[in-house]
Amino acid sequence: MSFLLPKLTCKREVDQAIKSVAEKVLVLRFGRDNDAVCLQLDDILAKTAHDLSKMAVIYLVDVNDVPVYTQYFDISYIPSTVFFFNGQHMKVDYGSPDHTKFVGSFKTKQDFIDLIEVIYRGAMRGKLIVRSPIDPKNIPKYDLLYQGI
């Protein structure tokens, strides 16, 4: 399903998308087109893209094409989904230590729709972090590993 959504293939395209998408939530899915979990997430994103078109713009980013952002957002697990609004990185409290990105696939389309609505409404009120509406049992659990450089 990844062929149904637009792809950003270089740092310049990602920068341009972050700067140019106005008054909508920018959804960047970092992953690989041949990964099974990424394909599951892409299916959900593609099926909801039309319904959310007034609130969100969705792009796919291959982690190998844009290593600068992969390192910046500490994307060690794929897929990871990052959200922006008017060029500002939107954080979401999922009940996990990492508020910068959603790791894994959403369980249902409705979970993704609910999350975008909460991010959009929060961003319109000037908030930079919002609380996730997704049921905690539907959020994938993982351990954060920090590497010292």
N, C-alpha and C positions, 0 to 999 in steps of 0.2 A: 504494500500500500504506500510505500515511501515515494513512489512515482507520482502520486496525486498531490503532494505538497511541494512548495518551492524550496530549493536548496541554496544555501550560502556556501560558497566554495573557497573563500579566502578571507583574510582578516579585514581587508578593505570593505568587502560586502557586508560583513557582520557589523563593522563600525557604522556604515551607512544606514543599515537597518535600525540600529539603536538610536541614531540621531534623527532619522526621518519619520519613524512611526510616531504619530501624534494622537493624543486622546484615545488611544487603544492600548491594550496590554500586548506587549511583544512576547511571544512564546518561542524560545529557542530550545530545540531538542538536540542535545549533544549525544551522538551515538554512532553506530555503523549500520549501513543499509542491509548487511547480510546477517546481522545478529537477530536471533529469534525473539528476544524480549523487545528489542527495538522495533521489530516488525509488528509486534502486538501493540505497542504504544502508538506507532504510526497509524495503525488501523483506527484506534480510538481518536487520534488527532484528526485524521482525514474525515471521519464520520461526523465530527462535531464542528469542523472548520466553518461550514456554511451557517450553522445555527448561531455560532459565536461571531460571525463576521462584523457585526456592529460594535463588538467589544474587544476583539482580539485579532491579531495577525500571527500566523504560525509559520515558522521556518525550521527546516532541518539543517543541522550542521554536523559534518563528519569530523570526529575527534582527530583524525589524521590530517585533515586539511587545515585546521586552525589550531596548531599546538599552543599558540600564545594564550588563547582563551581557555583551552583545556587545562593549562597550568594555572592560569589566573583564578579560575573557579574551582580548582583542585578536583577536577573530574577524574576520579580513579575508578568509579563504578559507572557502567553505562547500562541503560540510557540514563542521562541526567537532564532534567528540564529546568531552565532558568527563565525568570520573568522580569520584564522591564516595563516601565510606564513613563512616557515622555523623557526617555533617555536616562531615567533613574532606575537603578536595580531595586526590584521589589523583593522583600524577604517575607517568608511565610513560616509561622511557628507550627511545625508538624508534630510537636511533642518529642522531637529528637534534638540532639545537640547542634545539628547543622540547619540553619534557617536560610541558607543561600540558594539551595536548589532542591528539587524533588528527585529522588533517586529511585529508579525502577519504573514499572509501568503502573498506570492507574487500573484498578480492578474493574471499574465500570465507566461508561461514557458520562453518567450522571455525576460521578465523583469529579471528573475533569471540568464539567460545566459549572458545578457548584464552586470549585476552586477559582475559576476565572471570574465568576460573578463577584466573589468576595474580594479578590485582588482589585478588580475594576472599581467596585464601590469604595473600597478603602483608599485607593489611589486618588479617586475623585475628591475625597475628603482630605487629601494631603498626607495620608499615612504612608510610612515607608515599610512598615511591617504589619502583617495581618495574621489572624489566627485561622488555621486551616479548618474548613467545615467537614473535612473527610473523617469518617469514623476511624479511630486509631487502629482498629484491627484490619483496616484496608490499606494501611500505610506500611510499605516494606521496611523491615528492620535490618540494620547493618551496623557494623562497628566502624567508627572513625579511626583511621590510622594516620598519624601525623609523622612525617619524616623530617628529621633535622638536617639542615643543609650545611 
